[in-house]
Amino acid sequence: PMHVFNVTGMTCAHCERAVTQAIQALDPQARVEVDLAAGTVRVEGAPSEQQIRAAIEEEGYQVR
């Protein structure tokens, strides 16, 4: 399934890597697309919406 999240606080390549790695820790096969300009994270893979949201928030970003 595909999930799309609006995430605030992501500003740079480090943020992009941190979010991507946090989600791929849940599912190494997950496809993660971070759009810093739009403030969105698209995830295609097995983790549930709640798991992904928690992983992003644990990195210090806010999911709207």
Stockholm file with secondary structure:
# STOCKHOLM 1.0

chainA/1-64         PMHVFNVTGMTCAHCERAVTQAIQALDPQARVEVDLAAGTVRVEGAPSEQQIRAAIEEEGYQVR
#=GR chainA/1-64 SS CEEEEEEESCCSHHHHHHHHHHHHHHCTTCEEEEETTTTEEEEESSSCHHHHHHHHHHTTCEEC
#=GC SS_cons        CEEEEEEESCCSHHHHHHHHHHHHHHCTTCEEEEETTTTEEEEESSSCHHHHHHHHHHTTCEEC
//
